[in-house]
Amino acid sequence: MQGEAVAASPETTVEAVMRVGPVTVRPDEDLAELVERLRAAHVASVLVTTSEGRLAGLLRWNDAEQRLAADCAESGPSQG
């Protein structure tokens, strides 16, 4: 989208370049499963909304990956 926005004329509206129907998730979704879904769908970020549809935040795929890696490093190698 960034390239489209740069090449657009000054009269271009947001609607002309936006994606319809953004991906949304709930705050209590499992992070590891969500990261796999984002990767498979080639989605870089998702809106986090409440069950009432109110915006709670934005989750970026890179941030989620970093958190999973940090959690994995903190827990250490699994023993079993």
N, C-alpha and C positions, 0 to 999 in steps of 0.2 A: 504494500500500500504506500510506503514512503515514496517510491519512485513515481507512482501515479499522482500523489499529492504535489510533488515538485513540478511535474510536467503539466499539471492542471492550470487552467486559466484562473485569474483572480476571482472570476464570477462563479467558479465551481463550488457547489455546496457540499457539506459533509455527507449528505444522503447519496450523492453521486459516487462516492468511493467507499462508503461503509459496507460492512458485512451484515447481512440480514440474519436475524436469529442467532445471536451469539451463544456460545456454550456457557451454561451456568451450572454450578455445583452447590451443594450444601456444606456448611462448615464442618459437619461431622463425618464426611466421607473419608474413606481410607486413603491416605496419601499415596502409598505405593501403587495401589490399583489405579488411582487417578493418573499418576505419572505414566503408567503403561497405556492408558486410554489416550492421553494427550499425545504421546509419542506415535501411537498407531494412526491417529487422526491428523498428525502434523499441525497441532494446535499449540501456539506459543504461550497463550495465557487464557484464563477463564475468569468469569465473574463469579464471586461467591455471594450467594443470596440466601436470605432467610426463607422459611416455608411460606411466608407472606409475600415473597417476591421483592423484599427490600434489599438493597445493595449492602453487603457487609464488607466487601473488599475485592481486591484483584489478586489472583495467584498466578505468578509467572512460572512457567515450566522450569526455567533455570533455578529459581529459588527453591522449588520443590525438590529438584534433583540434589541440590546442595544440602538441604535439610536431611534427606534420606541418607546421603553419604556421611554426614556428621553423626547421625543416629547410629549408623552401622559401625563407625569408628569408635564411638563411645561404648557400644556394647561388646566390642572385641570379637574375636573369632568364636563361632559357635562350637560348643563341645557336645558331642553326641555320638 
